[in-house]
Amino acid sequence: MSNKIYPIGIQNFEKIRKDGYFYIDKTAWVYQLAKTGSYYFLSRPRRFGKSLLISTLEAYFQGKKELFKGLAIEKLEKDWIQYPIFHLDLNIGKYDTPDSLDKILNDHLEQWESQYGTRPSEVTFSLRFAGIIKRACQQTGQRAVILVDEYDKPMLQAIGNEELQKEYRNTLKPFYGVLKTMDGCIKLAFLTGVTKFGKVSVFSDLNNLDDISMQEMYVGLCGVTEQEIHDNLEEELHELADTQKMTYEEACAELKRRYDGYHFVENTEGVYNPFSLLNTFKYKKFGSYWFETGTPTYLIELLKRYHYDLEHMAHAETYADVLNSIYGDEEPLPVIFQSGYLTIKGYDEEFGIYRLGFPNREVEEGFIKFLIPYYTRFNKIEAPFEIQRFVQEIRAGDPDAFFRRLQSFFADTPYELVKDLELHYQNVLFIVFKLVGFYVKAEYHTSQGRIDLVLQTDKYIYVMEFKLNGTAEEALLQINDKRYALPFAADSRKVFKIGVNFSNVTRNIERWVVEEL
């Protein structure tokens, strides 16, 4: 039986090392960062180990050699110099008023000033910060190390409030600008965040920042690679398999299907979500651990604001400059990608086009389930039961019950979601069939105001055509004319051809007709 203590929710490197928690060695990368550059930015999804990385850098620059005993950096570093460190953690605040950010910054500055002093003329945040860095350098004889954790938290929480975002940007821009003006007094600056939110406007004075988010050499800096699992958790993999009554190979495959698949750079190995991975090993049980710890409400704000096509999101194509871009006025895709809900699935080198998709089962199922209350009248408690009933009706060969239930998904649709009715009905169908598709085989296609869908179980095949403001009969005619059911003509399963019409007037399914092959 493994005796590992898993650091679930523990983001302090010193605590992990002193209290004997399990740690996957990332210190060779820490050494490389320290020796090869001065100003870094790293974007990774939440719960991906960014705070632990910041804490590791802090311990290293504090010269705490004893914490690194037995780790890769112990053999690399010879000097172990102690530097003055300024660690700004923006994770701790709730940013809902103009002075929310001011209070956090002021608290940090006062703490640093109590150690390094102040001058009466330093009246702005940026002047105070610059003065602190300068005095720290003079008093210690060493240049300062600046660590900023979750730099984008204020802006993320203020999505939908442009005035508040403007206030936060105007505060942070000169504050971060100090990192450039005080270059001679700074050994290293490392900033992390979920998104590259406002990177141009917030960091426009800081054009010496090295963004390593999509650099191949730092793919494994946060998260866990498959090799690291086998190097560090081989015994635990066998225990997980035994507990789940799986073979070793089945357990590895299930772990990969659920939690692997993050590709931050094209044509590189996948990275596992560390939070879900450690929870799975601790409890020896597969679960949706990442989703249970947070709610991506800012994504819903973006999707609703832009009336976003969810099917497009599931297999979008885009360019590197979009993936690397900031949250703008037209395209929520960069934020969805940077937040970890989409990842790189393929890359066309000739044209520089990235193909995106959901990284794994946990993210795909969790995100789609999370959308239900925002697009239908069902809350998150009711929704799983509705999906279960859908699946039961499909497996039982009862298309009429299935469509009556589908009608209820469109009933009482919130008005603000129906500005584009066609897109709304496509999005609801996408959500339903994505979730049903986790239990039965589902193929879903949209083009030019119409949808065709195939659902397959062990006994039944459903070939469906949806129309908007046409007739159910026209939809069925299209199935027959286009011979959508032909691939299943020799199949032993029962085949239903179903034409469906969605009405603009009732904002719901108006009628369906069923024909057996």
C-alpha positions as CSV (number, residue, x, y, z in Angstrom):
1,M,0.0,0.0,0.0
2,S,1.4,3.4,-1.0
3,N,2.2,5.8,1.8
4,K,2.3,9.0,-0.3
5,I,0.7,12.1,1.1
6,Y,-0.9,14.0,-1.7
7,P,-0.7,17.9,-1.6
8,I,-4.3,18.5,-2.6
9,G,-4.9,22.3,-2.5
10,I,-1.4,22.9,-1.0
11,Q,0.5,25.5,-3.1
12,N,3.4,26.3,-0.7
13,F,6.6,24.6,-1.7
14,E,8.2,24.9,1.8
15,K,5.1,23.2,3.4
16,I,5.2,20.4,0.8
17,R,8.9,19.7,1.4
18,K,8.9,20.1,5.2
19,D,5.8,18.1,5.8
20,G,6.7,15.2,3.5
21,Y,4.1,15.7,0.8
22,F,4.4,14.0,-2.6
23,Y,6.2,16.3,-5.1
24,I,7.1,15.8,-8.8
25,D,10.4,17.5,-9.3
26,K,10.2,20.6,-11.5
27,T,13.3,22.2,-10.2
28,A,15.5,21.7,-13.3
29,W,13.1,24.1,-15.1
30,V,13.3,26.6,-12.2
31,Y,17.1,26.6,-12.5
32,Q,16.8,27.1,-16.3
33,L,14.4,30.0,-15.9
34,A,16.7,31.7,-13.4
35,K,19.8,31.3,-15.5
36,T,18.5,32.1,-19.0
37,G,16.2,35.1,-18.6
38,S,14.9,37.9,-16.4
39,Y,11.2,38.6,-17.3
40,Y,8.7,35.8,-17.8
41,F,5.0,35.4,-18.3
42,L,3.2,32.0,-18.1
43,S,-0.5,31.4,-18.8
44,R,-2.0,28.1,-17.6
45,P,-5.5,27.0,-16.6
46,R,-6.6,27.2,-12.9
47,R,-5.4,24.5,-10.6
48,F,-2.5,23.7,-12.9
49,G,0.3,24.4,-10.4
50,K,1.1,28.0,-11.2
51,S,1.0,29.1,-7.5
52,L,3.2,26.2,-6.5
53,L,5.7,27.2,-9.2
54,I,5.7,30.8,-7.9
55,S,6.3,29.4,-4.4
56,T,9.1,27.2,-5.6
57,L,10.8,30.2,-7.3
58,E,10.4,32.1,-4.0
59,A,12.1,29.4,-2.0
60,Y,14.9,29.1,-4.5
61,F,15.6,32.9,-4.5
62,Q,15.4,32.9,-0.7
63,G,18.4,30.6,-0.9
64,K,16.6,27.8,1.1
65,K,19.0,25.1,0.0
66,E,17.7,22.6,2.6
67,L,14.3,22.5,0.9
68,F,15.8,21.3,-2.4
69,K,17.7,18.3,-1.0
70,G,17.4,15.3,-3.3
71,L,15.9,17.4,-6.2
72,A,17.5,18.1,-9.5
73,I,18.4,21.7,-8.7
74,E,20.6,20.6,-5.8
75,K,23.3,19.4,-8.2
76,L,22.9,22.4,-10.5
77,E,23.0,25.4,-8.1
78,K,26.3,26.1,-6.3
79,D,25.8,29.6,-4.8
80,W,22.3,29.7,-3.2
81,I,22.2,33.5,-2.9
82,Q,19.3,35.2,-0.9
83,Y,17.5,37.9,-2.8
84,P,14.9,40.4,-1.7
85,I,11.6,39.0,-2.9
86,F,8.3,40.8,-3.6
87,H,5.5,38.3,-4.0
88,L,2.2,39.8,-5.1
89,D,-0.7,37.3,-4.9
90,L,-3.8,38.7,-6.6
91,N,-5.6,35.4,-5.9
92,I,-6.8,36.5,-2.5
93,G,-9.0,39.4,-3.3
94,K,-12.6,39.8,-4.4
95,Y,-12.7,42.4,-7.1
96,D,-16.1,44.0,-7.4
97,T,-15.5,47.7,-6.6
98,P,-12.9,50.2,-7.8
99,D,-11.0,50.2,-4.5
100,S,-10.9,46.4,-4.2
101,L,-7.6,46.3,-6.2
102,D,-6.3,49.4,-4.4
103,K,-6.7,47.7,-1.0
104,I,-4.8,44.6,-2.1
105,L,-1.9,46.6,-3.6
106,N,-1.8,49.0,-0.7
107,D,-1.6,46.1,1.8
108,H,1.4,44.5,0.0
109,L,3.1,47.9,-0.4
110,E,2.7,48.8,3.3
111,Q,4.1,45.4,4.3
112,W,7.2,45.9,2.1
113,E,7.6,49.5,3.2
114,S,7.7,48.3,6.8
115,Q,10.8,46.3,5.9
116,Y,12.6,48.6,3.4
117,G,11.2,52.1,4.3
118,T,9.4,54.8,2.3
119,R,9.7,58.5,1.3
120,P,7.0,61.2,1.6
121,S,7.1,61.9,-2.2
122,E,6.1,58.4,-3.1
123,V,2.4,58.9,-3.3
124,T,1.3,56.6,-6.1
125,F,1.3,52.8,-6.2
126,S,4.0,52.9,-8.9
127,L,6.2,55.4,-7.2
128,R,6.0,53.4,-3.9
129,F,6.7,50.1,-5.7
130,A,9.7,51.6,-7.5
131,G,11.1,53.1,-4.2
132,I,10.7,49.8,-2.4
133,I,12.6,47.9,-5.1
134,K,15.4,50.5,-5.2
135,R,15.9,50.6,-1.4
136,A,15.8,46.8,-1.2
137,C,18.5,46.6,-3.8
138,Q,20.6,49.2,-1.9
139,Q,20.1,47.7,1.5
140,T,20.7,44.0,0.6
141,G,23.3,44.5,-2.1
142,Q,21.2,42.1,-4.3
143,R,18.7,42.8,-7.0
144,A,15.0,42.1,-6.3
145,V,12.9,39.2,-7.4
146,I,9.3,40.1,-8.4
147,L,6.7,37.2,-8.3
148,V,3.1,38.0,-9.4
149,D,0.5,35.2,-9.0
150,E,-2.8,35.4,-11.0
151,Y,-2.2,38.9,-12.4
152,D,-5.5,38.7,-14.4
153,K,-7.8,37.9,-11.4
154,P,-9.2,41.5,-11.1
155,M,-10.0,41.7,-14.9
156,L,-11.5,38.2,-15.0
157,Q,-13.9,39.1,-12.1
158,A,-14.8,42.4,-13.8
159,I,-15.9,40.8,-17.1
160,G,-19.1,42.6,-18.2
161,N,-18.2,45.7,-16.3
162,E,-16.2,47.8,-18.7
163,E,-15.8,50.8,-16.3
164,L,-14.4,48.6,-13.6
165,Q,-12.0,46.9,-16.0
166,K,-10.8,50.3,-17.2
167,E,-10.1,51.3,-13.6
168,Y,-8.2,48.1,-13.0
169,R,-6.2,48.5,-16.2
170,N,-5.3,52.1,-15.4
171,T,-4.1,51.0,-11.9
172,L,-2.1,48.0,-13.0
173,K,-0.4,49.4,-16.2
174,P,1.9,51.9,-14.3
175,F,2.3,49.4,-11.5
176,Y,3.7,46.7,-13.8
177,G,5.5,49.4,-15.8
178,V,7.9,49.7,-12.8
179,L,9.3,46.3,-13.8
180,K,10.8,48.0,-16.8
181,T,11.9,51.3,-15.3
182,M,13.6,49.6,-12.4
183,D,15.4,47.0,-14.6
184,G,18.8,47.6,-13.1
185,C,17.5,46.7,-9.7
186,I,15.6,43.5,-10.7
187,K,17.1,40.0,-10.9
188,L,14.0,38.3,-12.2
189,A,10.3,38.9,-12.6
190,F,7.8,36.1,-13.1
191,L,4.1,36.7,-13.7
192,T,1.4,34.0,-14.0
193,G,-2.3,34.1,-14.9
194,V,-5.1,32.0,-16.5
195,T,-5.4,34.3,-19.5
196,K,-3.4,36.8,-21.4
197,F,-6.1,39.2,-20.5
198,G,-5.4,42.8,-21.5
199,K,-1.8,41.9,-22.1
200,V,-1.3,44.7,-24.6
201,S,-2.9,47.4,-22.5
202,V,-1.8,46.2,-19.0
203,F,1.8,45.2,-20.1
204,S,2.2,47.7,-22.9
205,D,5.1,49.4,-21.0
206,L,6.6,46.0,-20.3
207,N,7.7,44.9,-23.8
208,N,10.6,42.9,-22.4
209,L,8.3,40.2,-21.0
210,D,9.1,36.7,-22.3
211,D,5.9,34.8,-22.8
212,I,6.7,31.1,-22.3
213,S,3.1,29.9,-22.4
214,M,3.5,28.3,-25.9
215,Q,7.2,27.5,-25.8
216,E,8.0,23.8,-26.3
217,M,10.8,23.7,-23.8
218,Y,8.4,24.7,-21.0
219,V,5.5,22.4,-21.9
220,G,5.9,20.3,-18.7
221,L,6.6,23.2,-16.3
222,C,3.1,23.0,-14.9
223,G,0.9,19.9,-15.0
224,V,2.1,16.3,-15.2
225,T,3.4,14.4,-18.2
226,E,2.8,10.7,-18.8
227,Q,6.4,9.9,-18.2
228,E,6.3,11.7,-14.8
229,I,3.3,9.5,-13.8
230,H,5.2,6.3,-14.6
231,D,8.4,7.6,-12.9
232,N,6.6,8.7,-9.7
233,L,3.3,6.8,-9.4
234,E,3.8,3.3,-10.9
235,E,2.8,1.5,-7.7
236,E,-0.2,3.7,-7.2
237,L,-1.3,3.0,-10.8
238,H,-1.5,-0.7,-10.0
239,E,-3.4,0.1,-6.7
240,L,-5.9,2.3,-8.7
241,A,-6.5,-0.5,-11.2
242,D,-7.0,-3.1,-8.4
243,T,-9.5,-0.8,-6.5
244,Q,-11.4,-0.1,-9.7
245,K,-11.4,-3.7,-10.7
246,M,-9.6,-2.8,-13.9
247,T,-6.5,-4.2,-15.6
248,Y,-3.4,-2.0,-15.3
249,E,-3.8,-1.1,-19.0
250,E,-7.4,-0.2,-18.6
251,A,-6.6,2.1,-15.6
252,C,-3.9,3.9,-17.6
253,A,-6.2,4.4,-20.6
254,E,-9.1,5.7,-18.4
255,L,-6.7,8.1,-16.6
256,K,-5.5,9.4,-20.0
257,R,-9.1,9.7,-21.4
258,R,-10.3,11.7,-18.4
259,Y,-7.4,14.0,-17.5
260,D,-4.7,14.0,-20.2
261,G,-4.8,15.9,-23.5
262,Y,-3.7,19.4,-22.7
263,H,-1.5,20.6,-25.5
264,F,-0.2,24.1,-25.0
265,V,2.2,23.8,-28.0
266,E,1.6,22.0,-31.3
267,N,3.0,18.5,-31.8
268,T,4.1,18.1,-28.2
269,E,3.2,15.5,-25.6
270,G,0.0,15.9,-23.7
271,V,-0.1,17.1,-20.1
272,Y,-2.4,15.8,-17.4
273,N,-4.4,18.1,-15.1
274,P,-2.4,17.7,-11.8
275,F,-5.4,18.5,-9.5
276,S,-7.6,15.8,-10.9
277,L,-4.7,13.4,-11.2
278,L,-3.7,13.7,-7.5
279,N,-7.3,13.4,-6.3
280,T,-7.8,10.3,-8.4
281,F,-4.7,8.7,-6.8
282,K,-5.6,9.8,-3.3
283,Y,-9.2,8.5,-3.4
284,K,-8.5,5.7,-5.9
285,K,-11.6,6.8,-7.8
286,F,-12.2,8.6,-11.0
287,G,-14.2,11.8,-10.7
288,S,-14.8,15.3,-12.0
289,Y,-12.4,16.9,-9.5
290,W,-11.4,20.0,-11.5
291,F,-14.9,21.1,-12.2
292,E,-16.1,20.6,-8.6
293,T,-13.6,23.2,-7.4
294,G,-14.7,26.2,-9.5
295,T,-17.2,27.7,-11.7
296,P,-16.1,29.4,-14.9
297,T,-18.7,32.1,-14.7
298,Y,-16.6,34.5,-16.8
299,L,-16.8,32.1,-19.7
300,I,-20.6,32.1,-19.6
301,E,-20.5,35.9,-19.6
302,L,-18.4,35.8,-22.8
303,L,-20.5,33.0,-24.5
304,K,-23.8,34.8,-23.8
305,R,-22.4,38.2,-24.7
306,Y,-21.2,37.0,-28.1
307,H,-24.1,34.6,-28.7
308,Y,-21.4,32.0,-29.4
309,D,-21.9,29.0,-31.5
310,L,-21.0,26.1,-29.1
311,E,-20.6,23.6,-31.9
312,H,-18.0,25.9,-33.4
313,M,-16.2,26.0,-30.1
314,A,-15.9,22.2,-30.0
315,H,-13.8,22.1,-33.2
316,A,-12.6,25.6,-33.9
317,E,-9.7,26.5,-36.2
318,T,-7.6,29.6,-35.6
319,Y,-4.1,31.1,-35.8
320,A,-1.3,31.5,-33.3
321,D,-1.8,35.2,-33.0
322,V,-5.4,34.6,-31.9
323,L,-4.4,31.9,-29.3
324,N,-1.8,34.3,-28.0
325,S,-4.0,37.3,-28.0
326,I,-5.8,39.0,-25.2
327,Y,-9.5,39.1,-24.4
328,G,-10.9,41.5,-27.1
329,D,-14.2,42.8,-28.3
330,E,-14.9,40.2,-30.9
331,E,-13.7,36.7,-30.1
332,P,-13.9,34.8,-26.8
333,L,-11.9,31.9,-28.2
334,P,-8.5,33.0,-26.8
335,V,-9.9,33.1,-23.2
336,I,-11.7,29.7,-23.7
337,F,-8.4,28.2,-24.9
338,Q,-6.2,29.9,-22.2
339,S,-8.6,28.9,-19.5
340,G,-8.1,25.2,-20.3
341,Y,-11.6,24.4,-21.8
342,L,-10.1,23.9,-25.3
343,T,-6.7,22.7,-26.3
344,I,-4.6,22.2,-29.4
345,K,-5.7,19.1,-31.2
346,G,-3.9,19.5,-34.5
347,Y,-1.7,21.9,-36.5
348,D,-1.4,22.7,-40.2
349,E,2.2,23.8,-40.5
350,E,1.8,25.1,-44.1
351,F,-0.9,27.6,-43.2
352,G,-0.2,28.0,-39.5
353,I,-3.7,26.9,-38.5
354,Y,-4.5,25.4,-35.1
355,R,-7.4,23.0,-34.7
356,L,-8.9,23.1,-31.2
357,G,-11.0,20.8,-29.2
358,F,-11.9,19.7,-25.6
359,P,-8.8,18.2,-24.0
360,N,-10.4,15.3,-22.2
361,R,-13.6,13.7,-21.0
362,E,-13.6,15.6,-17.6
363,V,-13.5,19.0,-19.3
364,E,-15.9,18.2,-22.1
365,E,-18.6,16.6,-19.9
366,G,-18.2,19.0,-17.1
367,F,-18.3,22.1,-19.3
368,I,-21.4,20.9,-21.3
369,K,-23.2,20.0,-18.0
370,F,-22.3,23.4,-16.6
371,L,-23.9,25.1,-19.6
372,I,-27.4,23.5,-19.2
373,P,-28.8,26.0,-16.6
374,Y,-27.7,28.9,-18.7
375,Y,-29.3,27.7,-21.9
376,T,-32.4,25.8,-20.6
377,R,-34.9,26.0,-17.8
378,F,-33.3,23.1,-15.9
379,N,-30.9,23.7,-13.0
380,K,-27.8,21.7,-12.3
381,I,-29.6,19.4,-10.0
382,E,-32.3,18.5,-12.4
383,A,-30.2,18.3,-15.6
384,P,-28.4,15.0,-15.0
385,F,-31.7,13.3,-14.4
386,E,-33.1,14.7,-17.6
387,I,-30.0,13.4,-19.5
388,Q,-30.4,10.0,-17.9
389,R,-34.0,9.9,-19.1
390,F,-33.0,10.9,-22.6
391,V,-30.6,8.0,-22.8
392,Q,-33.1,5.6,-21.4
393,E,-35.7,6.6,-24.0
394,I,-33.1,6.3,-26.8
395,R,-32.1,2.9,-25.6
396,A,-35.7,1.8,-25.3
397,G,-36.5,2.8,-28.9
398,D,-39.1,5.5,-27.9
399,P,-38.5,8.5,-30.1
400,D,-41.8,10.2,-29.1
401,A,-40.9,10.3,-25.4
402,F,-37.5,11.5,-26.4
403,F,-38.9,14.5,-28.4
404,R,-41.5,15.4,-25.7
405,R,-38.6,15.6,-23.3
406,L,-36.6,17.7,-25.8
407,Q,-39.5,20.1,-26.1
408,S,-39.3,20.7,-22.3
409,F,-35.6,21.7,-22.8
410,F,-36.8,24.6,-25.0
411,A,-39.7,25.7,-22.8
412,D,-39.5,29.0,-20.8
413,T,-36.2,29.9,-22.5
414,P,-34.7,33.0,-20.9
415,Y,-35.4,36.0,-23.2
416,E,-31.8,37.3,-23.2
417,L,-30.7,34.0,-24.8
418,V,-33.0,34.2,-27.8
419,K,-31.7,37.2,-29.6
420,D,-30.6,34.8,-32.3
421,L,-33.2,32.1,-32.2
422,E,-31.6,29.8,-34.7
423,L,-28.2,29.8,-32.9
424,H,-30.0,29.3,-29.6
425,Y,-31.9,26.2,-30.7
426,Q,-28.6,24.8,-32.3
427,N,-26.8,25.4,-29.0
428,V,-29.4,23.6,-26.9
429,L,-29.4,20.7,-29.3
430,F,-25.6,20.6,-29.2
431,I,-25.6,20.5,-25.4
432,V,-28.2,17.8,-25.3
433,F,-26.6,15.6,-27.9
434,K,-23.1,16.1,-26.5
435,L,-24.3,14.8,-23.2
436,V,-26.3,12.0,-24.6
437,G,-23.3,11.2,-26.8
438,F,-21.3,10.2,-23.7
439,Y,-23.6,7.2,-23.3
440,V,-24.7,6.4,-26.9
441,K,-22.8,7.0,-30.2
442,A,-23.7,10.4,-31.5
443,E,-22.8,12.3,-34.7
444,Y,-24.0,15.9,-35.0
445,H,-23.7,18.2,-38.0
446,T,-24.9,21.7,-38.7
447,S,-24.9,23.7,-41.9
448,Q,-26.9,26.7,-43.3
449,G,-29.8,26.7,-40.8
450,R,-30.2,22.9,-40.6
451,I,-29.0,20.1,-38.4
452,D,-28.6,16.4,-39.1
453,L,-28.0,13.9,-36.3
454,V,-27.3,10.2,-36.0
455,L,-27.7,8.4,-32.6
456,Q,-26.8,4.7,-32.3
457,T,-27.4,2.2,-29.5
458,D,-27.0,-1.5,-29.5
459,K,-30.6,-2.0,-30.8
460,Y,-31.6,1.2,-32.5
461,I,-30.3,3.8,-35.0
462,Y,-31.9,7.3,-35.2
463,V,-31.3,9.4,-38.3
464,M,-32.7,12.9,-37.7
465,E,-33.0,16.1,-39.6
466,F,-34.0,19.4,-37.9
467,K,-35.4,22.4,-39.7
468,L,-36.1,25.9,-38.6
469,N,-39.5,27.3,-39.8
470,G,-40.0,24.6,-42.4
471,T,-42.0,21.5,-41.8
472,A,-41.3,18.1,-40.3
473,E,-42.3,16.5,-43.5
474,E,-39.7,18.5,-45.4
475,A,-37.1,17.4,-43.0
476,L,-38.0,13.7,-43.5
477,L,-38.1,14.2,-47.2
478,Q,-34.5,15.5,-47.0
479,I,-33.4,12.4,-45.1
480,N,-34.8,10.3,-47.9
481,D,-33.6,12.5,-50.8
482,K,-30.1,12.7,-49.5
483,R,-30.2,9.1,-48.5
484,Y,-28.8,9.8,-45.0
485,A,-30.0,6.3,-43.8
486,L,-28.3,4.4,-46.6
487,P,-25.2,3.5,-44.6
488,F,-27.4,1.6,-42.1
489,A,-29.6,-0.3,-44.7
490,A,-27.8,-3.6,-44.0
491,D,-27.6,-3.1,-40.3
492,S,-29.5,-5.6,-38.1
493,R,-30.6,-2.8,-35.7
494,K,-34.0,-1.0,-36.1
495,V,-33.6,2.3,-37.9
496,F,-35.8,5.4,-37.3
497,K,-35.8,8.3,-39.8
498,I,-37.2,11.4,-38.0
499,G,-38.0,14.8,-39.5
500,V,-38.2,17.7,-37.0
501,N,-39.4,21.3,-37.3
502,F,-38.5,24.1,-34.9
503,S,-40.9,27.0,-34.9
504,N,-39.9,30.7,-34.6
505,V,-43.3,31.5,-33.2
506,T,-43.4,29.0,-30.4
507,R,-39.6,29.0,-29.9
508,N,-39.8,25.3,-29.6
509,I,-40.1,22.0,-31.5
510,E,-43.4,22.3,-33.4
511,R,-43.7,18.8,-34.8
512,W,-41.8,15.6,-35.7
513,V,-42.6,12.7,-37.9
514,V,-41.1,9.2,-37.6
515,E,-40.6,6.7,-40.4
516,E,-39.0,3.3,-40.0
517,L,-36.5,2.0,-42.5
